[in-house]
Amino acid sequence: MNSDGNLTVALDYLKNADTDFATALSVIKPLPDRSKPPGFQTLSEIIIEQQVSLASAAAIWKRMTAAISPFTPDALLKFNETQLRELGLSQQKAKYCRALATDILEKRLILSELPDLEDNAVIEQLTQVKGIGRWTAEIYMMACLGHADIWPAGDVALQSAMGHLKGHDVRPSIEQMDILAEPLRPYRTIAARILWRYYADIVQAGKRKRT
């Protein structure tokens, strides 16, 4: 299901389900298109983005795609871990990208089959790959597969945005995030997109003003 298929309906639903989201929508910029093409290249990019700033990830990704072209599993595996680290990857992420490429070539992961699977089955398939945890799987499902009700509760930016929106002194835990998001079903993907925009426009902007 495409999460943007009926964005107006989803936004109206979220405004009514949680008035804090109505407030958020009144102060943020329009939601950007976060969709990306499915496949090895995008999944590798999401792995690069794990636990680093977007700016750092973008710089590393630019070097990788310049060196590895076309960006395919076969082409990536021509680079050993040392060569990948010279492009900016950590040792762990070099291993993870090579593991993903190997699993695809050896057909332990068939990405073209994922669109036909339910949420939990997609997560199960993706997290079998070394280096792909729940967050990476969820971001891929949101950006590439258009799943409408994905909620990456462990995402630090989402936690910060939700805590700020709800007036909490500390970031909500994963368990608290799940509870807060329960009324937002079946549109939690779009709720997450609202919070990411809120984090950029309000939370980070507020921090910059104080410094």
N, C-alpha and C positions, 0 to 999 in steps of 0.2 A: 504494500500500500504506500502510495506517495504521500509523505507528510504535508506537502504543499498543495495537495489535490484540492482541498477546500479550506484554504487558510482563513478566510473570513469566518466560516462556521467555527473553526477551532479557536480563533481569537475571541469570538463572542462567548463561546463556552467557558474559556478560561477566565474571562472577566467576571462572569457570573459565579463561577465556582470558587473564586478567591479574589476578593476586592483588592488585595495588595497587588495582584497581577494587573488589574485595571489601572492602578496607580502607576505601576512600572511602565505600562504601555503608553501612558500619557507623558512620560518624561524622556523616553529613549528615542533614538533614531529608528527608522524602518529596519526591519529584520533583514540582514544580508542573506543572500543565497549561499548556503553552506554545502550544497550538493557537489559531489565530485564523481567522476566516472569510476565504476567498480573495476577491480583488477589488482594485479600484483604491484603496479607502480603506486597507486594510492595507498594500498595497505602498507607498503614499505614507508611511505611518507608519514603515515600515522605512527608507525613504530619510531621513526626519527623524532617525532614530536613528544614522545613520552618524557615527562619530567624535566623538560627544558623550556626556556622561553620561546615564544613564537619567532622572535627575531633570530635567536640562535639556530632554531630548527630550519628556518628559511635559508640561512646562510649555508648550513651543511647540505641541505637539499639541493641548492643551486650548484654546489661543487660536485655532488654526486651525479646529478643528471647531465652535467657537462662532460663528466668523465665516462659515464656509462650510457651509451646511446647506440641503439634503442635500449630503453630500460626494461629488460626482460630477465627472467630467472637465469637463462643461459649466460647472458652477458654479465650479470652481476657475479656469477660464480667464477668468472675468469679473474676476479679480484680476490686475493686472499685476505685474511683478517688484517694483516699489517697494511696492505694497500688501502683497505677501507678506512682504517684508522687515520691514514695520511689524508683522507678526504674530510676528516673531522668527526668520524664516528667514535664512540667509546668502544672499548673491547667487547662489552656485552652486546651493544647494538650491532656491531659487526657480526657477531655470532648469530644474533637474532635474524638479521637480514639474509644471511646465508642459509639459516635453517628454514626460513620461509621459502626461499627459492628452491631448496632441495625438496621440501615437502610437496611443492607444486609440481616439480618435474617428475617426482616419483609417484604422483597421483594420490598421496595421502590426504591432500587438500585439493578439492576441485572447486574453484571459486565460482564457476558458472552454474553450479548446482545450488548455491546458497540462496538465490532469490526465491526458490520454491519451498524453502524451509520456514518453520515457525521460529519465533525469537529464540527460545531456549536451545533449539537444535542448531541454529547458526552459531550461538555462543559456544556450544559444545564443540562444534567443528573447528572454529577458529582458535579456541584456547588449547587445543591439542598441540598447536605449534609452539615451539620453545620461544619465549619472549612475548607472546601475545596473551595478555590477561584480559579480564572482563572489560576494563576501560577501553582498550584498543578495539576489542570486538564491538562494543557499543557504539563507539564513534564511527566505525566502518558501517554499521547497520544504519545509523542515522544519515551519514553523508552519502553513502553509495547505494544502499538498498531501499531507502525511503521508508523505513519502519516508523510508524506514527507514535508509538507509545514506549519509547526507550528513555530510560532515566539513569544517566551515569552518576549515581549518588556520591561516588568517591571523588569526583572532579573538584579540585580545590577552588577553582574560580566559581563554580556553581554554588559550592558551600558558602563562599564569602558573599556572593550576591544574595543568596537566600537569607543568610543571617542578617545582612544589612537591610534587606527589604522587610524582614519580620521584626527588626529592632532588637536582635539578639546581641549580647556583648561578645560572644564567641561564636566561631563557625559551628553550625550544626554537625553532628556526627552522621555517619552513613545511615544509621538506624533512624535518627531524627529526620534526615532528608527524605527517607522513604515514607515516613508518617506524614510529613508536610505535603508530599506530592500525591498522596492517595486521592484527594479530591480532584486532581488534575487529569486522572485517567479519563478517556483514552487518548489524550493529546499531550503526553509528557515530553515528547520530542520537541514540540513547539514551545512548551513551557521552559525547557532547557535553553532553547535558542533565545527566548526572551531574557532569561537570566544572564546568559553570556553577554548579550547586548547591554543589559543593565550594569553588569560588572565593568564593561569598557567605558560606558558613558557616565555612570554615576559613581561607582565605587572607586575606580582608578582615578577618575577626574577629581574626586574629593581628596584623594591622597596627594595628588600633584599640587593642589591648591594649598595644602597644609605644609608643604616642604619649600 
